[in-house]
Amino acid sequence: MIKQILGRLPNKTSKSSESREFVGSSAPTSNASTSLNNGDLASDKPIDSRNASIQGLDPDSIGHSHGSMLTQFTSLKLNGNSVSAPYEALPGFRDVPSSEKQNLFIGKLRLCCVLFDFTDPTKDLKEKEIKRQTLLELVDYVTAANGKFTETVVLEVVKMLSVNLFRTLALQPHESKLSGALDLEEEEPSMDPAWPHLQIVYEFLLRFVASPEMDAKLAKRYIDHSFVLKLLNLFDSEDPREREYLKMILHRIYGKFMVHRLYIRKAINNIFFHFIFETEKFNGIVELLEFLGSVISGFATPLKEEHKLFLVRALMPLHKPKCLPTYHQQLSYCITQCVEKDCKLADTVIRGLLKYWPITNSSKEVLFLSKLEEILEATQPAEFQRCMVPLFRQIALCLSSSHFQVAERALYLWNNDHIEHLIRQNHKVILPIIFPAVGKNGRDHWNQVVQNLTLNVCKIFSAVDPELFEECLHQFQEDERKEEDIKARNAATWKHLEEIAATKSC
């Protein structure tokens, strides 16, 4: 009869109790839980491949050929002893009876807690391959599980995941990875040399969380806030493959652990704050925004006050960093989702865009105009009227821009039927604001495309309200004459001062 696998229970368990310990059984006994919490598994330290230590049991008590090896590895310590053992593969799940599968599963989990140096591709090749094959077996076992995972199993799984995943990320030495969109596109992504093993660990975690045999009420004791926060911190990984896996896993955790949803949103909020106001460096902003896009699309309407505050305090300030082009598309989707769920937020979003509007960055200004068009498409007339004055003051500045792409993108707003309809309804307010910019563009702008688009806009306003158009044109010409008079007076004054200076110097 096999002794208790986890080592420090005071009494031997019967065969019937052993068979209740496999994956399909109910929660473990209180004695087993006490032993797990206070005994061998209390440490989260990884096992170094050069000093893997075991505490063996009497082979005479093992009832089958694989018992000795299995007992050794299910008794593997996480705190390290002086007795070393060779790193050898454990038998397959098909080679042991059903009553021993949980013990073997735990043994394989502990076997995978041994870490190897992947920076040296010639080192520990045999051991690395054993671990890789063992991880694949664990993935298959979790995928095919047909009974609820016990607390013992969940604890061992979380320990194995923590040892392999939660590590100090290696950052590249350059000053700022996200200094600009062009630099980021030219830069080759950094690939983790340990990825062949990390990928299988992530796949294991993904399948474990998604498994219907994983009880969320039980697992939330171990997949807790600390575990979730460490996962979120891994989004700063240089390896895009790792960030993609993390995004899928975060989706699963968010869907299965409702108790963690508010905490996840707040933790992402804090990551954004740190990125916006302190470092402007975080590799996983795109993936986090993609995750939030799907979360926001599932928000119930009307939106809660917490969700509106998240939009104002976390999402809108993301327009501030210089590296906005790297995540502009994902951010735009999140904000548009919020406006579509609550049209009253359009005024808030537009004023937020005006607050962070770039002054000297033309490419960023083009992005803002594109996002503005998306928001205006979802804007109702009442919200449009609240913000149209400051909005078209900014658009007038864009129309006057000497950068042809900025002026061209602003003029393209009139090609949108919904936006043109809103402008037509409020032309008496809008036309006087933008007419000076339109008048100068049509006459002086160096780019022919901008001039042609400006003439089209003039035709639209002239057709809607010819009298107002003529009035604005007359006022524009009058202002031009006044401006010319002021320039002439200033020139005469400077000339007079120069003459006085020349006379005194003589």
C-alpha positions as CSV (number, residue, x, y, z in Angstrom):
1,M,0.0,0.0,0.0
2,I,1.3,3.4,-1.0
3,K,2.1,5.8,1.8
4,Q,0.5,9.3,1.8
5,I,2.2,11.1,-1.1
6,L,2.6,14.4,0.4
7,G,4.6,13.0,3.2
8,R,3.7,14.4,6.5
9,L,0.4,13.0,7.4
10,P,0.5,11.1,10.6
11,N,-1.3,8.0,9.5
12,K,-1.5,5.8,6.4
13,T,-4.6,6.2,4.3
14,S,-6.7,3.3,3.2
15,K,-7.1,2.3,-0.4
16,S,-10.6,3.7,-0.5
17,S,-9.3,7.1,0.8
18,E,-6.5,7.0,-1.8
19,S,-8.9,6.4,-4.6
20,R,-11.0,9.4,-3.4
21,E,-7.9,11.6,-3.8
22,F,-7.7,11.5,-7.6
23,V,-8.9,14.4,-9.8
24,G,-12.5,13.4,-9.8
25,S,-12.9,13.4,-6.0
26,S,-14.3,16.1,-3.8
27,A,-12.3,18.5,-1.6
28,P,-9.4,17.0,0.4
29,T,-9.6,16.2,4.1
30,S,-8.8,18.7,6.7
31,N,-5.6,16.9,7.7
32,A,-4.3,16.9,4.1
33,S,-5.1,20.6,3.8
34,T,-3.3,21.4,7.0
35,S,-0.2,19.4,5.9
36,L,-0.2,21.2,2.5
37,N,-0.5,24.6,4.0
38,N,2.1,24.2,6.7
39,G,4.5,21.5,5.5
40,D,6.5,20.6,2.5
41,L,4.8,22.9,-0.1
42,A,4.9,26.1,1.9
43,S,7.8,27.5,-0.1
44,D,7.5,29.0,-3.5
45,K,11.2,28.8,-4.3
46,P,12.1,27.0,-7.6
47,I,14.3,24.0,-7.6
48,D,17.6,24.5,-9.3
49,S,18.4,21.9,-11.9
50,R,21.8,21.3,-10.3
51,N,20.4,20.6,-6.8
52,A,17.0,18.9,-7.2
53,S,16.4,17.2,-3.9
54,I,14.0,14.5,-2.9
55,Q,12.8,12.7,0.2
56,G,12.4,9.0,-0.7
57,L,10.1,6.5,0.8
58,D,10.6,2.8,1.5
59,P,10.6,1.0,-1.9
60,D,9.4,-2.2,-0.2
61,S,6.1,-0.5,0.5
62,I,5.4,0.2,-3.2
63,G,3.0,-2.1,-4.8
64,H,4.1,-1.7,-8.5
65,S,7.2,-1.2,-10.6
66,H,6.9,2.6,-10.9
67,G,6.2,3.2,-7.3
68,S,9.8,4.2,-6.2
69,M,10.3,6.8,-8.9
70,L,6.8,8.2,-8.4
71,T,7.1,8.4,-4.6
72,Q,10.4,10.2,-5.0
73,F,9.0,12.9,-7.2
74,T,5.7,13.4,-5.4
75,S,7.9,13.9,-2.3
76,L,10.1,16.5,-4.0
77,K,10.8,19.4,-1.8
78,L,10.6,23.0,-2.8
79,N,13.0,24.3,-0.2
80,G,16.0,22.1,-1.1
81,N,17.9,19.4,0.9
82,S,21.3,18.0,0.6
83,V,20.3,14.7,-1.1
84,S,20.4,15.0,-4.9
85,A,18.4,12.9,-7.4
86,P,18.8,12.5,-11.1
87,Y,16.3,14.4,-13.2
88,E,14.4,11.5,-14.8
89,A,11.1,11.2,-16.6
90,L,8.1,9.8,-14.7
91,P,5.9,7.1,-16.2
92,G,3.1,8.0,-18.4
93,F,-0.5,8.3,-17.2
94,R,-1.5,5.2,-19.2
95,D,1.1,3.2,-17.3
96,V,-0.5,3.6,-13.8
97,P,-3.9,2.7,-12.4
98,S,-6.6,5.3,-12.1
99,S,-6.1,5.5,-8.3
100,E,-2.5,6.7,-8.8
101,K,-3.1,9.2,-11.5
102,Q,-3.5,12.2,-9.2
103,N,-0.3,11.2,-7.4
104,L,1.5,11.0,-10.8
105,F,0.0,14.3,-11.8
106,I,1.3,16.0,-8.7
107,G,4.7,14.3,-9.2
108,K,4.9,15.6,-12.8
109,L,3.9,19.1,-11.6
110,R,6.8,19.0,-9.0
111,L,9.1,17.7,-11.7
112,C,8.3,20.8,-13.8
113,C,9.3,23.1,-10.9
114,V,12.9,22.5,-11.8
115,L,14.3,25.5,-13.8
116,F,17.0,25.4,-16.4
117,D,19.2,28.0,-18.0
118,F,18.0,28.6,-21.5
119,T,20.5,31.2,-22.3
120,D,23.0,28.4,-23.0
121,P,21.4,26.2,-25.7
122,T,23.9,23.4,-25.2
123,K,23.3,22.9,-21.5
124,D,21.1,20.3,-19.9
125,L,19.6,19.2,-23.2
126,K,18.3,15.8,-21.9
127,E,16.7,17.4,-18.8
128,K,15.1,20.2,-20.9
129,E,13.6,17.7,-23.2
130,I,12.2,15.6,-20.3
131,K,10.6,18.7,-18.8
132,R,9.1,19.7,-22.2
133,Q,7.6,16.2,-22.7
134,T,6.3,16.3,-19.1
135,L,4.6,19.7,-19.7
136,L,3.0,18.3,-22.8
137,E,1.6,15.4,-20.8
138,L,0.3,17.8,-18.2
139,V,-1.5,19.7,-20.9
140,D,-3.1,16.6,-22.3
141,Y,-4.1,15.4,-18.8
142,V,-5.9,18.7,-17.9
143,T,-7.6,18.8,-21.3
144,A,-9.0,15.3,-20.9
145,A,-9.8,15.5,-17.2
146,N,-13.3,14.2,-16.4
147,G,-13.6,15.0,-12.7
148,K,-13.3,18.1,-10.5
149,F,-9.8,19.1,-9.5
150,T,-9.2,18.9,-5.8
151,E,-7.7,21.6,-3.6
152,T,-4.5,19.7,-3.4
153,V,-4.2,19.6,-7.2
154,V,-5.1,23.4,-7.5
155,L,-2.4,24.3,-5.0
156,E,0.2,22.2,-6.8
157,V,-0.8,23.7,-10.1
158,V,-0.5,27.3,-8.9
159,K,2.9,26.5,-7.3
160,M,4.2,25.1,-10.6
161,L,2.9,28.0,-12.6
162,S,4.3,30.6,-10.1
163,V,7.8,29.0,-10.3
164,N,7.9,28.9,-14.1
165,L,6.1,32.2,-15.0
166,F,6.6,34.7,-12.3
167,R,10.2,36.0,-12.9
168,T,12.1,39.2,-13.4
169,L,11.6,40.3,-16.9
170,A,14.8,41.0,-18.9
171,L,14.5,44.5,-20.3
172,Q,16.4,45.9,-23.3
173,P,19.0,48.5,-22.4
174,H,17.8,51.2,-24.7
175,E,16.4,54.3,-23.1
176,S,12.8,54.1,-24.3
177,K,11.2,51.3,-26.2
178,L,8.1,53.3,-27.0
179,S,9.7,56.6,-27.9
180,G,7.8,56.7,-31.2
181,A,5.8,54.6,-33.6
182,L,8.5,54.5,-36.3
183,D,11.2,53.4,-33.9
184,L,9.0,50.6,-32.6
185,E,8.1,49.4,-36.0
186,E,11.8,49.2,-37.1
187,E,12.9,47.5,-33.9
188,E,13.0,43.7,-33.8
189,P,10.9,42.2,-31.0
190,S,12.9,40.5,-28.3
191,M,12.3,36.7,-28.1
192,D,12.6,34.9,-24.8
193,P,15.0,31.9,-25.3
194,A,12.9,29.9,-22.8
195,W,9.8,30.3,-24.9
196,P,9.6,26.7,-26.0
197,H,8.9,25.7,-22.4
198,L,7.1,28.9,-21.4
199,Q,4.6,28.4,-24.2
200,I,3.6,25.0,-22.9
201,V,3.3,26.4,-19.4
202,Y,1.0,29.1,-20.7
203,E,-1.0,26.6,-22.7
204,F,-1.4,24.5,-19.5
205,L,-2.6,27.5,-17.6
206,L,-5.0,28.4,-20.4
207,R,-6.5,25.0,-20.5
208,F,-6.6,24.6,-16.7
209,V,-8.6,27.9,-16.3
210,A,-10.9,27.0,-19.1
211,S,-11.5,23.5,-17.9
212,P,-15.0,22.8,-16.8
213,E,-13.5,20.6,-14.0
214,M,-11.9,23.6,-12.4
215,D,-14.1,24.9,-9.6
216,A,-13.8,28.7,-9.5
217,K,-15.0,28.9,-5.9
218,L,-12.2,26.6,-4.8
219,A,-9.5,27.9,-7.2
220,K,-10.1,31.6,-6.2
221,R,-8.2,30.8,-2.9
222,Y,-5.0,30.2,-4.9
223,I,-5.7,32.1,-8.2
224,D,-6.1,35.2,-6.0
225,H,-5.4,38.9,-6.4
226,S,-1.7,38.4,-5.9
227,F,-1.6,35.8,-8.7
228,V,-3.6,38.1,-11.0
229,L,-1.4,41.1,-10.3
230,K,1.7,39.1,-11.2
231,L,0.1,38.0,-14.4
232,L,-0.7,41.6,-15.3
233,N,2.9,42.6,-14.6
234,L,4.1,40.0,-17.1
235,F,2.4,42.0,-19.9
236,D,5.6,44.1,-19.8
237,S,7.4,41.2,-21.4
238,E,9.4,42.0,-24.5
239,D,8.1,38.8,-26.3
240,P,4.9,39.5,-28.2
241,R,4.1,35.8,-28.1
242,E,4.0,35.8,-24.3
243,R,1.8,38.9,-24.2
244,E,-0.7,37.3,-26.6
245,Y,-1.0,34.2,-24.4
246,L,-1.4,36.4,-21.3
247,K,-4.3,38.3,-23.0
248,M,-6.1,35.0,-23.7
249,I,-5.5,33.8,-20.2
250,L,-6.7,37.1,-18.7
251,H,-9.9,36.8,-20.8
252,R,-10.5,33.3,-19.3
253,I,-9.8,34.4,-15.7
254,Y,-12.0,37.5,-16.1
255,G,-14.9,35.4,-17.4
256,K,-14.6,32.6,-14.9
257,F,-13.7,34.5,-11.7
258,M,-16.3,37.2,-11.3
259,V,-14.9,38.0,-7.9
260,H,-11.7,39.3,-9.5
261,R,-13.3,41.5,-12.2
262,L,-13.3,44.8,-10.3
263,Y,-9.7,44.1,-9.1
264,I,-8.5,43.4,-12.6
265,R,-10.0,46.6,-13.9
266,K,-8.4,48.6,-11.1
267,A,-5.0,46.9,-11.5
268,I,-5.1,47.8,-15.3
269,N,-6.1,51.3,-14.3
270,N,-3.0,51.6,-12.1
271,I,-0.7,50.2,-14.9
272,F,-2.1,52.9,-17.2
273,F,-1.4,55.6,-14.6
274,H,2.1,54.5,-14.1
275,F,2.6,54.4,-17.9
276,I,1.0,57.8,-18.6
277,F,2.4,59.9,-15.8
278,E,5.7,58.2,-14.9
279,T,7.5,56.0,-17.4
280,E,5.7,56.0,-20.8
281,K,7.2,52.6,-21.1
282,F,5.1,49.4,-21.0
283,N,5.1,46.7,-23.6
284,G,1.6,45.4,-23.1
285,I,-0.5,48.5,-23.6
286,V,-1.9,47.1,-26.9
287,E,-2.9,43.8,-25.5
288,L,-4.5,45.3,-22.4
289,L,-6.5,47.7,-24.5
290,E,-7.6,44.7,-26.7
291,F,-8.7,42.9,-23.6
292,L,-10.6,46.0,-22.3
293,G,-12.3,46.4,-25.7
294,S,-14.0,43.1,-25.3
295,V,-14.8,43.8,-21.6
296,I,-16.3,47.2,-22.5
297,S,-18.4,45.7,-25.3
298,G,-20.0,43.4,-22.6
299,F,-20.8,46.3,-20.2
300,A,-24.5,46.5,-19.4
301,T,-26.4,49.8,-20.1
302,P,-26.7,52.3,-18.6
303,L,-23.0,52.4,-17.8
304,K,-22.1,52.4,-14.1
305,E,-20.4,55.5,-12.7
306,E,-17.3,53.5,-12.2
307,H,-17.1,52.7,-15.9
308,K,-17.5,56.4,-16.8
309,L,-14.7,57.4,-14.4
310,F,-12.5,54.7,-16.0
311,L,-13.1,56.3,-19.4
312,V,-12.3,59.8,-18.1
313,R,-9.4,59.0,-15.8
314,A,-7.6,56.2,-17.5
315,L,-8.5,55.9,-21.2
316,M,-8.6,59.6,-22.2
317,P,-5.2,60.4,-20.7
318,L,-3.7,57.6,-22.8
319,H,-3.8,60.2,-25.6
320,K,-1.0,62.1,-23.8
321,P,2.1,59.8,-24.4
322,K,4.2,60.3,-27.5
323,C,3.8,56.7,-28.5
324,L,0.1,57.0,-29.0
325,P,0.4,55.6,-32.7
326,T,1.4,52.2,-31.3
327,Y,-1.9,51.6,-29.6
328,H,-4.2,54.2,-31.3
329,Q,-6.4,51.7,-33.0
330,Q,-7.2,49.7,-29.8
331,L,-7.7,52.8,-27.7
332,S,-10.1,54.2,-30.3
333,Y,-12.1,51.1,-30.3
334,C,-12.5,51.2,-26.5
335,I,-13.6,54.8,-26.5
336,T,-16.0,54.3,-29.4
337,Q,-17.6,51.4,-27.5
338,C,-18.2,53.6,-24.5
339,V,-19.8,56.3,-26.6
340,E,-22.0,53.8,-28.4
341,K,-23.3,52.5,-25.0
342,D,-23.9,56.0,-23.7
343,C,-24.3,58.7,-26.3
344,K,-24.1,61.4,-23.6
345,L,-20.4,60.6,-23.2
346,A,-19.7,62.0,-26.6
347,D,-19.3,65.5,-25.2
348,T,-17.0,64.3,-22.5
349,V,-14.8,62.4,-25.0
350,I,-14.6,65.3,-27.5
351,R,-13.6,67.7,-24.7
352,G,-11.0,65.2,-23.6
353,L,-9.6,65.0,-27.1
354,L,-9.4,68.8,-27.2
355,K,-7.6,68.8,-23.8
356,Y,-4.8,66.5,-25.1
357,W,-4.8,67.9,-28.7
358,P,-1.2,67.9,-30.0
359,I,0.3,71.2,-31.0
360,T,3.6,70.4,-32.6
361,N,3.1,66.8,-33.6
362,S,1.4,66.7,-37.1
363,S,1.2,62.9,-37.4
364,K,-0.4,62.7,-34.0
365,E,-2.8,65.4,-35.0
366,V,-3.9,63.4,-38.0
367,L,-4.7,60.5,-35.6
368,F,-6.8,62.8,-33.4
369,L,-8.8,64.0,-36.4
370,S,-9.4,60.3,-37.4
371,K,-10.6,59.5,-33.9
372,L,-12.7,62.6,-33.9
373,E,-14.6,61.5,-37.0
374,E,-15.3,58.1,-35.3
375,I,-16.7,59.8,-32.2
376,L,-18.8,62.3,-34.2
377,E,-20.4,59.5,-36.2
378,A,-21.8,58.2,-32.9
379,T,-22.7,61.7,-31.6
380,Q,-26.3,62.8,-31.3
381,P,-27.4,66.4,-32.1
382,A,-27.9,67.4,-28.5
383,E,-24.3,66.3,-27.4
384,F,-22.9,67.9,-30.6
385,Q,-24.4,71.3,-29.7
386,R,-22.7,71.2,-26.3
387,C,-19.2,71.0,-27.6
388,M,-19.4,72.4,-31.2
389,V,-17.9,75.8,-30.4
390,P,-14.6,74.7,-28.9
391,L,-14.5,71.8,-31.3
392,F,-14.7,73.9,-34.5
393,R,-12.3,76.4,-33.1
394,Q,-9.8,73.6,-33.0
395,I,-10.9,72.3,-36.5
396,A,-10.3,75.9,-37.8
397,L,-6.7,75.7,-36.6
398,C,-6.3,72.4,-38.4
399,L,-7.7,73.9,-41.6
400,S,-5.1,76.6,-41.3
401,S,-2.3,74.2,-40.8
402,S,0.6,74.5,-43.3
403,H,1.0,70.7,-43.0
404,F,-1.1,69.5,-45.9
405,Q,-2.1,66.2,-44.3
406,V,-3.6,67.9,-41.2
407,A,-5.6,70.4,-43.3
408,E,-6.6,67.6,-45.7
409,R,-7.8,65.3,-42.9
410,A,-9.8,68.1,-41.3
411,L,-11.5,68.9,-44.6
412,Y,-12.4,65.2,-45.1
413,L,-14.8,65.5,-42.2
414,W,-17.3,67.1,-44.6
415,N,-17.2,63.8,-46.7
416,N,-19.0,62.1,-43.8
417,D,-22.7,62.2,-44.3
418,H,-23.6,62.2,-40.5
419,I,-21.1,64.9,-39.7
420,E,-22.1,67.0,-42.6
421,H,-25.7,66.7,-41.4
422,L,-24.8,67.9,-38.0
423,I,-22.8,70.8,-39.5
424,R,-25.7,71.8,-41.7
425,Q,-28.1,71.9,-38.7
426,N,-25.7,74.2,-36.8
427,H,-24.2,76.1,-39.7
428,K,-25.1,79.5,-38.2
429,V,-22.7,78.9,-35.3
430,I,-20.0,76.9,-37.2
431,L,-19.6,78.9,-40.4
432,P,-18.5,82.2,-38.7
433,I,-15.9,80.2,-36.7
434,I,-14.2,78.4,-39.6
435,F,-14.7,80.9,-42.4
436,P,-11.4,82.8,-41.8
437,A,-9.5,79.5,-42.1
438,V,-11.5,78.5,-45.2
439,G,-11.0,81.8,-46.9
440,K,-7.2,81.8,-46.4
441,N,-7.0,78.2,-47.5
442,G,-8.9,78.8,-50.7
443,R,-6.6,81.7,-51.6
444,D,-3.2,81.0,-50.2
445,H,-2.6,77.4,-49.3
446,W,0.3,75.9,-51.1
447,N,-1.3,72.4,-51.6
448,Q,-3.7,72.1,-54.6
449,V,-5.7,69.2,-53.0
450,V,-6.3,71.3,-49.9
451,Q,-7.5,74.2,-52.1
452,N,-9.9,72.0,-54.0
453,L,-11.4,70.5,-50.9
454,T,-11.7,74.0,-49.4
455,L,-13.7,75.1,-52.4
456,N,-16.0,72.1,-52.0
457,V,-16.7,73.1,-48.4
458,C,-17.4,76.7,-49.5
459,K,-19.9,75.4,-52.0
460,I,-21.7,73.4,-49.3
461,F,-22.1,76.4,-47.0
462,S,-23.1,78.6,-49.9
463,A,-25.8,76.2,-50.9
464,V,-27.1,75.9,-47.3
465,D,-27.3,79.6,-46.5
466,P,-26.2,82.0,-49.2
467,E,-26.9,85.1,-47.2
468,L,-24.9,84.0,-44.2
469,F,-22.1,82.9,-46.5
470,E,-22.0,86.3,-48.1
471,E,-22.1,88.0,-44.8
472,C,-19.1,85.9,-43.6
473,L,-17.3,86.6,-46.8
474,H,-17.8,90.4,-46.4
475,Q,-16.6,90.2,-42.8
476,F,-13.6,88.2,-43.8
477,Q,-12.7,90.8,-46.5
478,E,-13.2,93.6,-44.0
479,D,-10.9,91.9,-41.4
480,E,-8.3,91.4,-44.1
481,R,-8.3,95.1,-45.0
482,K,-8.0,96.0,-41.3
483,E,-5.1,93.6,-41.0
484,E,-3.4,95.1,-44.0
485,D,-3.9,98.6,-42.5
486,I,-2.4,97.5,-39.2
487,K,0.6,96.0,-41.0
488,A,1.1,99.2,-43.0
489,R,1.0,101.3,-39.9
490,N,3.4,99.0,-38.1
491,A,5.8,99.2,-41.1
492,A,5.6,103.0,-41.1
493,T,6.2,103.2,-37.4
494,W,9.3,101.0,-37.7
495,K,10.6,103.0,-40.6
496,H,10.1,106.2,-38.7
497,L,12.0,104.7,-35.7
498,E,14.8,103.7,-38.0
499,E,15.1,107.2,-39.4
500,I,15.2,108.7,-35.9
501,A,17.9,106.2,-34.9
502,A,19.9,107.0,-38.1
503,T,19.6,110.8,-37.4
504,K,20.9,110.4,-33.8
505,S,23.8,108.2,-34.8
506,C,25.0,110.9,-37.2
